[in-house]
Amino acid sequence: MLARQKQQYESYLRVQDFLGQSAPPQPPANYAVQKATLDDVIAKLGSHSGDQSGGQKESRADAQRQRVSRRSLREDHLAPIAKIARALLKDAPGIERALKMPNPQIATLRLVGEATGMRTSVTPYAQVFIDNGRPADFLAQLDAAIEGLRGTVMGKARNVGRHVGAKAGMGQELARGRRAVDLLDAMVTSAFKGDADLLAKWRVAKRVQATPGAPAATGGTADENLPTTGAAVVPKAA
């Protein structure tokens, strides 16, 4: 969650707390609707925040797993195959792809493709590789390594989608919450007209705090700009 988003989220929590402690005594019909909207926004922002954070952490973990899987596939499986193929099967029909190691810098899915091609090339000569040091199940091990690497690509894509989707959902909910707070602001300032203490608390609750290096936020309502020292000033009803 970005700093600005965090400040907005916290302002919604303060508004929710204020309304829980000081609900308007005779609220208009739309009050319950907007209060329920704000409660729903807060719940969804909490969920989106968790998805965004979790997705980012898992994406980083997937990237690390991918690096480990790439190294293992190349060093533990493909390199020994390429060495044996060059030494013993140089002139064997269809073995060309197994003679050369894939470039270490190629994209992961391309590496998966190259490894799959090598697997196809060496299959007819499996016994030669086994007789020269590869495990009896080296093809099965190679298959598992290829699928493991492919799985890291899919896992990373899912987790990137998770946190990107959460970010978009968070923006949507913040906008929905802002509208609810604006409507609640009109109701609260009207209901508590003349009560300077409660109105001061309300202004503090709904204000979006300024983030470092950014201009002070007003939260989009005029009464937040009223003076807070000296004699209390009662805002006009909306």
Beta strands, then each sheet from edge to edge (+ up, - down):
end
